């Protein structure tokens, strides 16, 4: 009886370790995807800020209203 209880405890522990390892692996993969999306969003934001800045400079040079100001 004592050996059966020990083997059952060992099997449950091994199952839990495998389950947690799979969850960790899936979480790390999701984190990598989220970090890539975040980096892509930062790049797009940077490009849009540069474009807006150029548009505002161009509008100021031509004495017109910048696109960000007109609504």
CHARMM-style PDB file with segment names, atoms N, HN, CA, C and O in Angstrom:
ATOM      1  N   UNK     1       0.831  -1.198   0.000  1.00  0.00      PROA
ATOM      2  CA  UNK     1       0.000   0.000   0.000  1.00  0.00      PROA
ATOM      3  C   UNK     1       0.872   1.256   0.000  1.00  0.00      PROA
ATOM      4  O   UNK     1       0.591   2.240  -0.685  1.00  0.00      PROA
ATOM      5  N   UNK     2       1.934   1.182   0.791  1.00  0.00      PROA
ATOM      6  HN  UNK     2       2.162   0.383   1.347  1.00  0.00      PROA
ATOM      7  CA  UNK     2       2.830   2.330   0.892  1.00  0.00      PROA
ATOM      8  C   UNK     2       3.495   2.606  -0.457  1.00  0.00      PROA
ATOM      9  O   UNK     2       3.641   3.765  -0.843  1.00  0.00      PROA
ATOM     10  N   UNK     3       3.895   1.562  -1.175  1.00  0.00      PROA
ATOM     11  HN  UNK     3       3.776   0.620  -0.862  1.00  0.00      PROA
ATOM     12  CA  UNK     3       4.536   1.735  -2.486  1.00  0.00      PROA
ATOM     13  C   UNK     3       3.565   2.257  -3.530  1.00  0.00      PROA
ATOM     14  O   UNK     3       3.944   3.059  -4.383  1.00  0.00      PROA
ATOM     15  N   UNK     4       2.323   1.813  -3.472  1.00  0.00      PROA
ATOM     16  HN  UNK     4       2.016   1.161  -2.778  1.00  0.00      PROA
ATOM     17  CA  UNK     4       1.316   2.277  -4.430  1.00  0.00      PROA
ATOM     18  C   UNK     4       1.057   3.769  -4.228  1.00  0.00      PROA
ATOM     19  O   UNK     4       0.961   4.519  -5.199  1.00  0.00      PROA
ATOM     20  N   UNK     5       0.946   4.197  -2.985  1.00  0.00      PROA
ATOM     21  HN  UNK     5       1.024   3.587  -2.196  1.00  0.00      PROA
ATOM     22  CA  UNK     5       0.748   5.616  -2.673  1.00  0.00      PROA
ATOM     23  C   UNK     5       1.939   6.441  -3.161  1.00  0.00      PROA
ATOM     24  O   UNK     5       1.753   7.525  -3.713  1.00  0.00      PROA
ATOM     25  N   UNK     6       3.151   5.941  -2.963  1.00  0.00      PROA
ATOM     26  HN  UNK     6       3.301   5.060  -2.514  1.00  0.00      PROA
ATOM     27  CA  UNK     6       4.352   6.641  -3.413  1.00  0.00      PROA
ATOM     28  C   UNK     6       4.375   6.754  -4.943  1.00  0.00      PROA
ATOM     29  O   UNK     6       4.702   7.814  -5.478  1.00  0.00      PROA
ATOM     30  N   UNK     7       4.034   5.677  -5.641  1.00  0.00      PROA
ATOM     31  HN  UNK     7       3.768   4.817  -5.206  1.00  0.00      PROA
ATOM     32  CA  UNK     7       4.022   5.692  -7.115  1.00  0.00      PROA
ATOM     33  C   UNK     7       2.928   6.634  -7.627  1.00  0.00      PROA
ATOM     34  O   UNK     7       3.140   7.354  -8.603  1.00  0.00      PROA
ATOM     35  N   UNK     8       1.772   6.633  -6.980  1.00  0.00      PROA
ATOM     36  HN  UNK     8       1.600   6.049  -6.188  1.00  0.00      PROA
ATOM     37  CA  UNK     8       0.692   7.536  -7.388  1.00  0.00      PROA
ATOM     38  C   UNK     8       1.105   8.999  -7.195  1.00  0.00      PROA
ATOM     39  O   UNK     8       0.853   9.846  -8.052  1.00  0.00      PROA
ATOM     40  N   UNK     9       1.730   9.272  -6.077  1.00  0.00      PROA
ATOM     41  HN  UNK     9       1.934   8.584  -5.381  1.00  0.00      PROA
ATOM     42  CA  UNK     9       2.210  10.639  -5.815  1.00  0.00      PROA
ATOM     43  C   UNK     9       3.262  11.044  -6.841  1.00  0.00      PROA
ATOM     44  O   UNK     9       3.268  12.177  -7.324  1.00  0.00      PROA
ATOM     45  N   UNK    10       4.136  10.122  -7.163  1.00  0.00      PROA
ATOM     46  HN  UNK    10       4.131   9.202  -6.770  1.00  0.00      PROA
ATOM     47  CA  UNK    10       5.172  10.391  -8.159  1.00  0.00      PROA
ATOM     48  C   UNK    10       4.562  10.645  -9.535  1.00  0.00      PROA
ATOM     49  O   UNK    10       4.997  11.550 -10.248  1.00  0.00      PROA
ATOM     50  N   UNK    11       3.561   9.855  -9.911  1.00  0.00      PROA
ATOM     51  HN  UNK    11       3.207   9.121  -9.332  1.00  0.00      PROA
ATOM     52  CA  UNK    11       2.896  10.028 -11.209  1.00  0.00      PROA
ATOM     53  C   UNK    11       2.163  11.363 -11.279  1.00  0.00      PROA
ATOM     54  O   UNK    11       2.208  12.051 -12.299  1.00  0.00      PROA
ATOM     55  N   UNK    12       1.491  11.722 -10.193  1.00  0.00      PROA
ATOM     56  HN  UNK    12       1.455  11.163  -9.364  1.00  0.00      PROA
ATOM     57  CA  UNK    12       0.790  13.018 -10.158  1.00  0.00      PROA
ATOM     58  C   UNK    12       1.797  14.159 -10.255  1.00  0.00      PROA
ATOM     59  O   UNK    12       1.557  15.136 -10.964  1.00  0.00      PROA
ATOM     60  N   UNK    13       2.905  14.047  -9.559  1.00  0.00      PROA
ATOM     61  HN  UNK    13       3.100  13.253  -8.983  1.00  0.00      PROA
ATOM     62  CA  UNK    13       3.941  15.081  -9.622  1.00  0.00      PROA
ATOM     63  C   UNK    13       4.506  15.216 -11.031  1.00  0.00      PROA
ATOM     64  O   UNK    13       4.692  16.326 -11.530  1.00  0.00      PROA
ATOM     65  N   UNK    14       4.777  14.086 -11.665  1.00  0.00      PROA
ATOM     66  HN  UNK    14       4.626  13.184 -11.260  1.00  0.00      PROA
ATOM     67  CA  UNK    14       5.299  14.114 -13.029  1.00  0.00      PROA
ATOM     68  C   UNK    14       4.293  14.727 -13.988  1.00  0.00      PROA
ATOM     69  O   UNK    14       4.659  15.519 -14.857  1.00  0.00      PROA
ATOM     70  N   UNK    15       3.025  14.365 -13.832  1.00  0.00      PROA
ATOM     71  HN  UNK    15       2.727  13.722 -13.127  1.00  0.00      PROA
ATOM     72  CA  UNK    15       1.976  14.949 -14.667  1.00  0.00      PROA
ATOM     73  C   UNK    15       1.880  16.450 -14.483  1.00  0.00      PROA
ATOM     74  O   UNK    15       1.722  17.193 -15.452  1.00  0.00      PROA
ATOM     75  N   UNK    16       1.975  16.892 -13.254  1.00  0.00      PROA
ATOM     76  HN  UNK    16       2.104  16.289 -12.467  1.00  0.00      PROA
ATOM     77  CA  UNK    16       1.924  18.329 -12.970  1.00  0.00      PROA
ATOM     78  C   UNK    16       3.126  19.053 -13.570  1.00  0.00      PROA
ATOM     79  O   UNK    16       2.977  20.148 -14.112  1.00  0.00      PROA
ATOM     80  N   UNK    17       4.292  18.467 -13.483  1.00  0.00      PROA
ATOM     81  HN  UNK    17       4.413  17.577 -13.043  1.00  0.00      PROA
ATOM     82  CA  UNK    17       5.492  19.065 -14.072  1.00  0.00      PROA
ATOM     83  C   UNK    17       5.338  19.187 -15.581  1.00  0.00      PROA
ATOM     84  O   UNK    17       5.661  20.225 -16.160  1.00  0.00      PROA
ATOM     85  N   UNK    18       4.844  18.128 -16.221  1.00  0.00      PROA
ATOM     86  HN  UNK    18       4.582  17.286 -15.751  1.00  0.00      PROA
ATOM     87  CA  UNK    18       4.648  18.176 -17.677  1.00  0.00      PROA
ATOM     88  C   UNK    18       3.620  19.232 -18.048  1.00  0.00      PROA
ATOM     89  O   UNK    18       3.822  19.988 -18.999  1.00  0.00      PROA
ATOM     90  N   UNK    19       2.509  19.294 -17.299  1.00  0.00      PROA
ATOM     91  HN  UNK    19       2.344  18.680 -16.526  1.00  0.00      PROA
ATOM     92  CA  UNK    19       1.473  20.292 -17.571  1.00  0.00      PROA
ATOM     93  C   UNK    19       2.024  21.712 -17.430  1.00  0.00      PROA
ATOM     94  O   UNK    19       1.788  22.561 -18.290  1.00  0.00      PROA
ATOM     95  N   UNK    20       2.747  21.962 -16.360  1.00  0.00      PROA
ATOM     96  HN  UNK    20       2.938  21.272 -15.661  1.00  0.00      PROA
ATOM     97  CA  UNK    20       3.300  23.300 -16.141  1.00  0.00      PROA
ATOM     98  C   UNK    20       4.345  23.655 -17.192  1.00  0.00      PROA
ATOM     99  O   UNK    20       4.444  24.812 -17.600  1.00  0.00      PROA
ATOM    100  N   UNK    21       5.123  22.673 -17.631  1.00  0.00      PROA
ATOM    101  HN  UNK    21       5.042  21.733 -17.299  1.00  0.00      PROA
ATOM    102  CA  UNK    21       6.102  22.925 -18.686  1.00  0.00      PROA
ATOM    103  C   UNK    21       5.405  23.320 -19.991  1.00  0.00      PROA
ATOM    104  O   UNK    21       5.843  24.241 -20.681  1.00  0.00      PROA
ATOM    105  N   UNK    22       4.328  22.626 -20.320  1.00  0.00      PROA
ATOM    106  HN  UNK    22       3.972  21.879 -19.759  1.00  0.00      PROA
ATOM    107  CA  UNK    22       3.582  22.970 -21.531  1.00  0.00      PROA
ATOM    108  C   UNK    22       2.980  24.365 -21.427  1.00  0.00      PROA
ATOM    109  O   UNK    22       3.006  25.129 -22.392  1.00  0.00      PROA
ATOM    110  N   UNK    23       2.444  24.696 -20.269  1.00  0.00      PROA
ATOM    111  HN  UNK    23       2.423  24.075 -19.485  1.00  0.00      PROA
ATOM    112  CA  UNK    23       1.876  26.042 -20.071  1.00  0.00      PROA
ATOM    113  C   UNK    23       2.958  27.113 -20.191  1.00  0.00      PROA
ATOM    114  O   UNK    23       2.731  28.162 -20.793  1.00  0.00      PROA
ATOM    115  N   UNK    24       4.129  26.850 -19.620  1.00  0.00      PROA
ATOM    116  HN  UNK    24       4.313  25.998 -19.130  1.00  0.00      PROA
ATOM    117  CA  UNK    24       5.243  27.794 -19.691  1.00  0.00      PROA
ATOM    118  C   UNK    24       5.678  27.992 -21.136  1.00  0.00      PROA
ATOM    119  O   UNK    24       5.916  29.121 -21.564  1.00  0.00      PROA
ATOM    120  N   UNK    25       5.784  26.909 -21.883  1.00  0.00      PROA
ATOM    121  HN  UNK    25       5.591  25.991 -21.534  1.00  0.00      PROA
ATOM    122  CA  UNK    25       6.183  26.987 -23.287  1.00  0.00      PROA
ATOM    123  C   UNK    25       5.179  27.809 -24.090  1.00  0.00      PROA
ATOM    124  O   UNK    25       5.569  28.655 -24.894  1.00  0.00      PROA
ATOM    125  N   UNK    26       3.889  27.561 -23.875  1.00  0.00      PROA
ATOM    126  HN  UNK    26       3.572  26.874 -23.222  1.00  0.00      PROA
ATOM    127  CA  UNK    26       2.849  28.304 -24.585  1.00  0.00      PROA
ATOM    128  C   UNK    26       2.876  29.785 -24.203  1.00  0.00      PROA
ATOM    129  O   UNK    26       2.688  30.653 -25.055  1.00  0.00      PROA
ATOM    130  N   UNK    27       3.106  30.066 -22.935  1.00  0.00      PROA
ATOM    131  HN  UNK    27       3.259  29.361 -22.243  1.00  0.00      PROA
ATOM    132  CA  UNK    27       3.163  31.453 -22.465  1.00  0.00      PROA
ATOM    133  C   UNK    27       4.367  32.183 -23.056  1.00  0.00      PROA
ATOM    134  O   UNK    27       4.260  33.347 -23.441  1.00  0.00      PROA
ATOM    135  N   UNK    28       5.501  31.509 -23.129  1.00  0.00      PROA
ATOM    136  HN  UNK    28       5.588  30.564 -22.816  1.00  0.00      PROA
ATOM    137  CA  UNK    28       6.690  32.127 -23.725  1.00  0.00      PROA
ATOM    138  C   UNK    28       6.468  32.424 -25.204  1.00  0.00      PROA
ATOM    139  O   UNK    28       6.902  33.464 -25.698  1.00  0.00      PROA
ATOM    140  N   UNK    29       5.798  31.522 -25.911  1.00  0.00      PROA
ATOM    141  HN  UNK    29       5.445  30.677 -25.509  1.00  0.00      PROA
ATOM    142  CA  UNK    29       5.504  31.754 -27.332  1.00  0.00      PROA
ATOM    143  C   UNK    29       4.556  32.943 -27.491  1.00  0.00      PROA
ATOM    144  O   UNK    29       4.742  33.769 -28.385  1.00  0.00      PROA
ATOM    145  N   UNK    30       3.551  33.031 -26.635  1.00  0.00      PROA
ATOM    146  HN  UNK    30       3.401  32.360 -25.909  1.00  0.00      PROA
ATOM    147  CA  UNK    30       2.622  34.159 -26.687  1.00  0.00      PROA
ATOM    148  C   UNK    30       3.335  35.468 -26.362  1.00  0.00      PROA
ATOM    149  O   UNK    30       3.030  36.504 -26.952  1.00  0.00      PROA
ATOM    150  N   UNK    31       4.271  35.429 -25.440  1.00  0.00      PROA
ATOM    151  HN  UNK    31       4.519  34.587 -24.960  1.00  0.00      PROA
ATOM    152  CA  UNK    31       5.044  36.622 -25.092  1.00  0.00      PROA
ATOM    153  C   UNK    31       5.884  37.087 -26.275  1.00  0.00      PROA
ATOM    154  O   UNK    31       5.964  38.285 -26.548  1.00  0.00      PROA
ATOM    155  N   UNK    32       6.511  36.146 -26.978  1.00  0.00      PROA
ATOM    156  HN  UNK    32       6.446  35.173 -26.756  1.00  0.00      PROA
ATOM    157  CA  UNK    32       7.300  36.517 -28.156  1.00  0.00      PROA
ATOM    158  C   UNK    32       6.420  37.177 -29.217  1.00  0.00      PROA
ATOM    159  O   UNK    32       6.820  38.168 -29.829  1.00  0.00      PROA
ATOM    160  N   UNK    33       5.232  36.636 -29.434  1.00  0.00      PROA
ATOM    161  HN  UNK    33       4.907  35.831 -28.937  1.00  0.00      PROA
ATOM    162  CA  UNK    33       4.307  37.218 -30.417  1.00  0.00      PROA
ATOM    163  C   UNK    33       3.882  38.622 -29.967  1.00  0.00      PROA
ATOM    164  O   UNK    33       3.846  39.552 -30.773  1.00  0.00      PROA
ATOM    165  N   UNK    34       3.564  38.769 -28.689  1.00  0.00      PROA
ATOM    166  HN  UNK    34       3.594  38.014 -28.034  1.00  0.00      PROA
ATOM    167  CA  UNK    34       3.145  40.080 -28.172  1.00  0.00      PROA
ATOM    168  C   UNK    34       4.278  41.099 -28.285  1.00  0.00      PROA
ATOM    169  O   UNK    34       4.036  42.254 -28.635  1.00  0.00      PROA
ATOM    170  N   UNK    35       5.501  40.687 -27.995  1.00  0.00      PROA
ATOM    171  HN  UNK    35       5.698  39.749 -27.711  1.00  0.00      PROA
ATOM    172  CA  UNK    35       6.634  41.610 -28.112  1.00  0.00      PROA
ATOM    173  C   UNK    35       6.848  42.027 -29.567  1.00  0.00      PROA
ATOM    174  O   UNK    35       7.197  43.178 -29.833  1.00  0.00      PROA
ATOM    175  N   UNK    36       6.641  41.098 -30.518  1.00  0.00      PROA
ATOM    176  HN  UNK    36       6.358  40.164 -30.302  1.00  0.00      PROA
ATOM    177  CA  UNK    36       6.785  41.440 -31.929  1.00  0.00      PROA
ATOM    178  C   UNK    36       5.714  42.434 -32.351  1.00  0.00      PROA
ATOM    179  O   UNK    36       6.000  43.394 -33.066  1.00  0.00      PROA
ATOM    180  N   UNK    37       4.466  42.204 -31.905  1.00  0.00      PROA
ATOM    181  HN  UNK    37       4.233  41.424 -31.323  1.00  0.00      PROA
ATOM    182  CA  UNK    37       3.385  43.148 -32.217  1.00  0.00      PROA
ATOM    183  C   UNK    37       3.677  44.516 -31.619  1.00  0.00      PROA
ATOM    184  O   UNK    37       3.444  45.541 -32.261  1.00  0.00      PROA
ATOM    185  N   UNK    38       4.184  44.534 -30.399  1.00  0.00      PROA
ATOM    186  HN  UNK    38       4.373  43.702 -29.878  1.00  0.00      PROA
ATOM    187  CA  UNK    38       4.510  45.800 -29.748  1.00  0.00      PROA
ATOM    188  C   UNK    38       5.598  46.544 -30.524  1.00  0.00      PROA
ATOM    189  O   UNK    38       5.502  47.754 -30.732  1.00  0.00      PROA
ATOM    190  N   UNK    39       6.626  45.821 -30.949  1.00  0.00      PROA
ATOM    191  HN  UNK    39       6.705  44.838 -30.780  1.00  0.00      PROA
ATOM    192  CA  UNK    39       7.707  46.449 -31.719  1.00  0.00      PROA
ATOM    193  C   UNK    39       7.179  46.979 -33.049  1.00  0.00      PROA
ATOM    194  O   UNK    39       7.576  48.058 -33.488  1.00  0.00      PROA
ATOM    195  N   UNK    40       6.283  46.221 -33.695  1.00  0.00      PROA
ATOM    196  HN  UNK    40       5.961  45.344 -33.338  1.00  0.00      PROA
ATOM    197  CA  UNK    40       5.683  46.682 -34.947  1.00  0.00      PROA
ATOM    198  C   UNK    40       4.865  47.950 -34.726  1.00  0.00      PROA
ATOM    199  O   UNK    40       4.925  48.883 -35.526  1.00  0.00      PROA
ATOM    200  N   UNK    41       4.105  47.979 -33.643  1.00  0.00      PROA
ATOM    201  HN  UNK    41       4.056  47.221 -32.993  1.00  0.00      PROA
ATOM    202  CA  UNK    41       3.301  49.162 -33.332  1.00  0.00      PROA
ATOM    203  C   UNK    41       4.182  50.379 -33.046  1.00  0.00      PROA
ATOM    204  O   UNK    41       3.858  51.494 -33.454  1.00  0.00      PROA
ATOM    205  N   UNK    42       5.292  50.162 -32.348  1.00  0.00      PROA
ATOM    206  HN  UNK    42       5.555  49.256 -32.017  1.00  0.00      PROA
ATOM    207  CA  UNK    42       6.211  51.263 -32.082  1.00  0.00      PROA
ATOM    208  C   UNK    42       6.784  51.810 -33.390  1.00  0.00      PROA
ATOM    209  O   UNK    42       6.911  53.024 -33.554  1.00  0.00      PROA
ATOM    210  N   UNK    43       7.127  50.920 -34.317  1.00  0.00      PROA
ATOM    211  HN  UNK    43       7.024  49.934 -34.184  1.00  0.00      PROA
ATOM    212  CA  UNK    43       7.681  51.343 -35.599  1.00  0.00      PROA
ATOM    213  C   UNK    43       6.659  52.155 -36.380  1.00  0.00      PROA
ATOM    214  O   UNK    43       6.987  53.201 -36.940  1.00  0.00      PROA
ATOM    215  N   UNK    44       5.419  51.675 -36.419  1.00  0.00      PROA
ATOM    216  HN  UNK    44       5.152  50.825 -35.965  1.00  0.00      PROA
ATOM    217  CA  UNK    44       4.370  52.395 -37.147  1.00  0.00      PROA
ATOM    218  C   UNK    44       4.111  53.748 -36.492  1.00  0.00      PROA
ATOM    219  O   UNK    44       3.949  54.749 -37.191  1.00  0.00      PROA
ATOM    220  N   UNK    45       4.070  53.792 -35.171  1.00  0.00      PROA
ATOM    221  HN  UNK    45       4.201  52.979 -34.603  1.00  0.00      PROA
ATOM    222  CA  UNK    45       3.854  55.053 -34.463  1.00  0.00      PROA
ATOM    223  C   UNK    45       4.979  56.038 -34.782  1.00  0.00      PROA
ATOM    224  O   UNK    45       4.726  57.218 -35.024  1.00  0.00      PROA
ATOM    225  N   UNK    46       6.200  55.557 -34.781  1.00  0.00      PROA
ATOM    226  HN  UNK    46       6.406  54.598 -34.584  1.00  0.00      PROA
ATOM    227  CA  UNK    46       7.343  56.409 -35.103  1.00  0.00      PROA
ATOM    228  C   UNK    46       7.219  56.956 -36.527  1.00  0.00      PROA
ATOM    229  O   UNK    46       7.457  58.141 -36.761  1.00  0.00      PROA
ATOM    230  N   UNK    47       6.848  56.096 -37.471  1.00  0.00      PROA
ATOM    231  HN  UNK    47       6.654  55.134 -37.280  1.00  0.00      PROA
ATOM    232  CA  UNK    47       6.702  56.535 -38.864  1.00  0.00      PROA
ATOM    233  C   UNK    47       5.582  57.564 -38.998  1.00  0.00      PROA
ATOM    234  O   UNK    47       5.724  58.555 -39.714  1.00  0.00      PROA
ATOM    235  N   UNK    48       4.470  57.324 -38.305  1.00  0.00      PROA
ATOM    236  HN  UNK    48       4.355  56.519 -37.722  1.00  0.00      PROA
ATOM    237  CA  UNK    48       3.355  58.272 -38.382  1.00  0.00      PROA
ATOM    238  C   UNK    48       3.716  59.611 -37.737  1.00  0.00      PROA
ATOM    239  O   UNK    48       3.316  60.666 -38.229  1.00  0.00      PROA
ATOM    240  N   UNK    49       4.465  59.569 -36.647  1.00  0.00      PROA
ATOM    241  HN  UNK    49       4.790  58.711 -36.247  1.00  0.00      PROA
ATOM    242  CA  UNK    49       4.896  60.821 -36.019  1.00  0.00      PROA
ATOM    243  C   UNK    49       5.815  61.598 -36.956  1.00  0.00      PROA
ATOM    244  O   UNK    49       5.703  62.820 -37.062  1.00  0.00      PROA
ATOM    245  N   UNK    50       6.713  60.905 -37.628  1.00  0.00      PROA
ATOM    246  HN  UNK    50       6.805  59.913 -37.541  1.00  0.00      PROA
ATOM    247  CA  UNK    50       7.592  61.581 -38.588  1.00  0.00      PROA
ATOM    248  C   UNK    50       6.796  62.180 -39.731  1.00  0.00      PROA
ATOM    249  O   UNK    50       7.056  63.306 -40.153  1.00  0.00      PROA
ATOM    250  N   UNK    51       5.819  61.424 -40.236  1.00  0.00      PROA
ATOM    251  HN  UNK    51       5.607  60.509 -39.893  1.00  0.00      PROA
ATOM    252  CA  UNK    51       4.999  61.923 -41.335  1.00  0.00      PROA
ATOM    253  C   UNK    51       4.190  63.140 -40.890  1.00  0.00      PROA
ATOM    254  O   UNK    51       4.082  64.116 -41.632  1.00  0.00      PROA
ATOM    255  N   UNK    52       3.626  63.089 -39.692  1.00  0.00      PROA
ATOM    256  HN  UNK    52       3.714  62.296 -39.089  1.00  0.00      PROA
ATOM    257  CA  UNK    52       2.858  64.215 -39.172  1.00  0.00      PROA
ATOM    258  C   UNK    52       3.757  65.433 -38.990  1.00  0.00      PROA
ATOM    259  O   UNK    52       3.359  66.554 -39.308  1.00  0.00      PROA
ATOM    260  N   UNK    53       4.949  65.218 -38.486  1.00  0.00      PROA
ATOM    261  HN  UNK    53       5.272  64.307 -38.227  1.00  0.00      PROA
ATOM    262  CA  UNK    53       5.883  66.319 -38.297  1.00  0.00      PROA
ATOM    263  C   UNK    53       6.246  66.963 -39.635  1.00  0.00      PROA
ATOM    264  O   UNK    53       6.312  68.187 -39.748  1.00  0.00      PROA
ATOM    265  N   UNK    54       6.479  66.126 -40.644  1.00  0.00      PROA
ATOM    266  HN  UNK    54       6.425  65.131 -40.552  1.00  0.00      PROA
ATOM    267  CA  UNK    54       6.789  66.661 -41.973  1.00  0.00      PROA
ATOM    268  C   UNK    54       5.597  67.425 -42.550  1.00  0.00      PROA
ATOM    269  O   UNK    54       5.770  68.477 -43.164  1.00  0.00      PROA
ATOM    270  N   UNK    55       4.389  66.895 -42.353  1.00  0.00      PROA
ATOM    271  HN  UNK    55       4.248  66.040 -41.854  1.00  0.00      PROA
ATOM    272  CA  UNK    55       3.188  67.578 -42.845  1.00  0.00      PROA
ATOM    273  C   UNK    55       3.005  68.930 -42.158  1.00  0.00      PROA
ATOM    274  O   UNK    55       2.645  69.917 -42.800  1.00  0.00      PROA
ATOM    275  N   UNK    56       3.255  68.966 -40.849  1.00  0.00      PROA
ATOM    276  HN  UNK    56       3.548  68.165 -40.327  1.00  0.00      PROA
ATOM    277  CA  UNK    56       3.114  70.231 -40.124  1.00  0.00      PROA
ATOM    278  C   UNK    56       4.172  71.238 -40.551  1.00  0.00      PROA
ATOM    279  O   UNK    56       3.879  72.428 -40.664  1.00  0.00      PROA
ATOM    280  N   UNK    57       5.402  70.779 -40.792  1.00  0.00      PROA
ATOM    281  HN  UNK    57       5.641  69.812 -40.700  1.00  0.00      PROA
ATOM    282  CA  UNK    57       6.449  71.678 -41.272  1.00  0.00      PROA
ATOM    283  C   UNK    57       6.100  72.202 -42.658  1.00  0.00      PROA
ATOM    284  O   UNK    57       6.291  73.383 -42.950  1.00  0.00      PROA
ATOM    285  N   UNK    58       5.596  71.331 -43.498  1.00  0.00      PROA
ATOM    286  HN  UNK    58       5.440  70.372 -43.260  1.00  0.00      PROA
ATOM    287  CA  UNK    58       5.208  71.735 -44.852  1.00  0.00      PROA
ATOM    288  C   UNK    58       4.054  72.734 -44.801  1.00  0.00      PROA
ATOM    289  O   UNK    58       4.038  73.715 -45.544  1.00  0.00      PROA
ATOM    290  N   UNK    59       3.107  72.478 -43.931  1.00  0.00      PROA
ATOM    291  HN  UNK    59       3.120  71.680 -43.328  1.00  0.00      PROA
ATOM    292  CA  UNK    59       1.964  73.386 -43.805  1.00  0.00      PROA
ATOM    293  C   UNK    59       2.409  74.738 -43.258  1.00  0.00      PROA
ATOM    294  O   UNK    59       1.907  75.777 -43.685  1.00  0.00      PROA
ATOM    295  N   UNK    60       3.341  74.727 -42.325  1.00  0.00      PROA
ATOM    296  HN  UNK    60       3.749  73.882 -41.978  1.00  0.00      PROA
ATOM    297  CA  UNK    60       3.828  75.986 -41.770  1.00  0.00      PROA
ATOM    298  C   UNK    60       4.597  76.770 -42.834  1.00  0.00      PROA
ATOM    299  O   UNK    60       4.526  77.998 -42.882  1.00  0.00      PROA
ATOM    300  N   UNK    61       5.322  76.060 -43.672  1.00  0.00      PROA
ATOM    301  HN  UNK    61       5.380  75.063 -43.632  1.00  0.00      PROA
ATOM    302  CA  UNK    61       6.087  76.726 -44.730  1.00  0.00      PROA
ATOM    303  C   UNK    61       5.158  77.335 -45.771  1.00  0.00      PROA
ATOM    304  O   UNK    61       5.488  78.358 -46.371  1.00  0.00      PROA
ATOM    305  N   UNK    62       4.013  76.723 -45.991  1.00  0.00      PROA
ATOM    306  HN  UNK    62       3.746  75.891 -45.504  1.00  0.00      PROA
ATOM    307  CA  UNK    62       3.071  77.224 -46.991  1.00  0.00      PROA
ATOM    308  C   UNK    62       1.945  78.033 -46.357  1.00  0.00      PROA
ATOM    309  O   UNK    62       0.994  78.413 -47.041  1.00  0.00      PROA
ATOM    310  N   UNK    63       2.044  78.299 -45.059  1.00  0.00      PROA
ATOM    311  HN  UNK    63       2.816  77.990 -44.503  1.00  0.00      PROA
ATOM    312  CA  UNK    63       1.071  79.076 -44.315  1.00  0.00      PROA
ATOM    313  C   UNK    63      -0.347  78.517 -44.461  1.00  0.00      PROA
ATOM    314  O   UNK    63      -1.300  79.274 -44.646  1.00  0.00      PROA
ATOM    315  N   UNK    64      -0.476  77.245 -44.381  1.00  0.00      PROA
ATOM    316  HN  UNK    64       0.299  76.631 -44.230  1.00  0.00      PROA
ATOM    317  CA  UNK    64      -1.790  76.611 -44.403  1.00  0.00      PROA
ATOM    318  C   UNK    64      -1.982  75.877 -43.088  1.00  0.00      PROA
ATOM    319  O   UNK    64      -1.063  75.773 -42.275  1.00  0.00      PROA
ATOM    320  N   UNK    65      -3.171  75.378 -42.896  1.00  0.00      PROA
ATOM    321  HN  UNK    65      -3.917  75.462 -43.556  1.00  0.00      PROA
ATOM    322  CA  UNK    65      -3.477  74.646 -41.672  1.00  0.00      PROA
ATOM    323  C   UNK    65      -2.961  73.219 -41.807  1.00  0.00      PROA
ATOM    324  O   UNK    65      -3.181  72.561 -42.824  1.00  0.00      PROA
ATOM    325  N   UNK    66      -2.284  72.759 -40.786  1.00  0.00      PROA
ATOM    326  HN  UNK    66      -2.106  73.293 -39.960  1.00  0.00      PROA
ATOM    327  CA  UNK    66      -1.748  71.403 -40.784  1.00  0.00      PROA
ATOM    328  C   UNK    66      -2.882  70.396 -40.662  1.00  0.00      PROA
ATOM    329  O   UNK    66      -3.905  70.700 -40.047  1.00  0.00      PROA
ATOM    330  N   UNK    67      -2.726  69.202 -41.233  1.00  0.00      PROA
ATOM    331  HN  UNK    67      -1.895  68.956 -41.732  1.00  0.00      PROA
ATOM    332  CA  UNK    67      -3.781  68.197 -41.147  1.00  0.00      PROA
ATOM    333  C   UNK    67      -4.151  67.817 -39.724  1.00  0.00      PROA
ATOM    334  O   UNK    67      -5.298  67.453 -39.463  1.00  0.00      PROA
ATOM    335  N   UNK    68      -3.208  67.896 -38.802  1.00  0.00      PROA
ATOM    336  HN  UNK    68      -2.277  68.193 -39.013  1.00  0.00      PROA
ATOM    337  CA  UNK    68      -3.520  67.529 -37.422  1.00  0.00      PROA
ATOM    338  C   UNK    68      -4.347  68.604 -36.723  1.00  0.00      PROA
ATOM    339  O   UNK    68      -4.990  68.328 -35.710  1.00  0.00      PROA
ATOM    340  N   UNK    69      -4.336  69.810 -37.246  1.00  0.00      PROA
ATOM    341  HN  UNK    69      -3.813  70.034 -38.069  1.00  0.00      PROA
ATOM    342  CA  UNK    69      -5.061  70.905 -36.613  1.00  0.00      PROA
ATOM    343  C   UNK    69      -6.481  71.005 -37.157  1.00  0.00      PROA
ATOM    344  O   UNK    69      -7.413  71.300 -36.409  1.00  0.00      PROA
ATOM    345  N   UNK    70      -6.647  70.766 -38.431  1.00  0.00      PROA
ATOM    346  HN  UNK    70      -5.890  70.526 -39.039  1.00  0.00      PROA
ATOM    347  CA  UNK    70      -7.993  70.886 -39.032  1.00  0.00      PROA
ATOM    348  C   UNK    70      -8.820  69.681 -38.668  1.00  0.00      PROA
ATOM    349  O   UNK    70      -8.352  68.545 -38.739  1.00  0.00      PROA
ATOM    350  N   UNK    71     -10.067  69.935 -38.272  1.00  0.00      PROA
ATOM    351  HN  UNK    71     -10.448  70.858 -38.214  1.00  0.00      PROA
ATOM    352  CA  UNK    71     -10.968  68.834 -37.887  1.00  0.00      PROA
ATOM    353  C   UNK    71     -12.322  69.046 -38.490  1.00  0.00      PROA
ATOM    354  OT1 UNK    71     -13.223  68.233 -38.286  1.00  0.00      PROA
TER     355      UNK     71
END
